[in-house]
Amino acid sequence: MAWIPQRSQAVELLDTLTEHPELTANLAEMAWLYRLSGGYRLGWRLLQPFLQNHTSLLDLGAGNGQIGRWLQAASQQQSQLLQTFSLDLNRTIVASNQQALIGAGQALPFANQSIDIVFCAQMLHHCSSDQVIGLLREAQRVARRGIVIVDLQRSWLGYWGARLVGLGPLTSLGKHDGPLSVLRAWRSSEIQSMLQAAGIQRYHIKQTSLYWGLAIEPTAQAKA
């Protein structure tokens, strides 16, 4: 068996979802699994250098908005005001998050350098390489201070961990999509190739056994 599984092209149920009775519960469990497995902690660590007393943040693929609310609460504990804007491509998901906008990461409905931080958690594994490159370029266009992205690391450890979690009381959506999300995930080395294709050079990557996190500082041209 190869040390790293081949990336799957199978489609997750959430990607084609128009209606499902478990949607609300699934969005909530995804947010909590992200937090309990260390993804939230990694994202918060990468965000902190970009935070100031008043910061605007665009949350791409925001789902039910729970991660953004956690970030707001954490910022408030540090006497910082974090104003979040949510965006998601899935109209059904947006309908469950009344504060979210409908839109794609490859065509953000915001002006150049109009948002302090563009943030994205648990979304890039839903995208093709071309879509990731497009998203990176758009995030670079919109962000004033920085970009933070966190996603799963494709590995057998993550896959079998997701299968094990799926034995518990998850929704049917979670049981199906959890392991597949890991198999669809990009490796950090693959993301670095996409960063190069997007013309991004000023970044650093942190990794855990389950996640990789990316912090990007806009170029001088993008800040102008």
KATAKA-V432579 format. One line per field, one symbol per residue. ss: DSSP state (2 for helix, 1 for strand, 0 for the rest). phi: phi as a letter, one per 20 degrees, with the letter a starting at -180 (. if undefined). burial: I if it has 24 or more other ideal C-beta (glycine too) atoms within 12 Angstrom, else O. Layout:
ss: ???
phi: ???
burial: ???
//
This chain:
ss: 00000000000022220000002222222222222200222222222222000111111100000222222222222000111111110022222200011100000000000011111110022200222222222222221111111111000222222222200000022222222222220002222222222000001111100011111100022220
phi: .ffdfffedfefgffdfdaafeggfffffffffgffeoffgffffffgfeecfcceceeemfmenffffffffffffdldededcdbbfefffffecfeederdfebfecfglecfcdcbcmcffedffffffffffffffefedrccccbfdfafgffffffffffeeeffffffegffgffefeefffffffgffemdcebbcdccfdccccdcdgfgffff
burial: OOOOIOIOOOOIIIIOIOOIOIIOOIIIIIIIIIIOIIIIIIIIOIIIOIIOOOIIIIIIIIIIIIIIIIIIOIIOOOOIOIIIIIIIIIOIIIOIIOOIIOIOIIOIOIOOIOIIIIIIIIIIIIIOIOIIIOIIIIIIIIIIIIIIIIIIIIIOOIIOIIOOIIOOOIIOIIIIIIIIIIIIIIIIOIIOOIIOOIOIOOIIIIIIOIIIIIIIIIOOOIOO
//
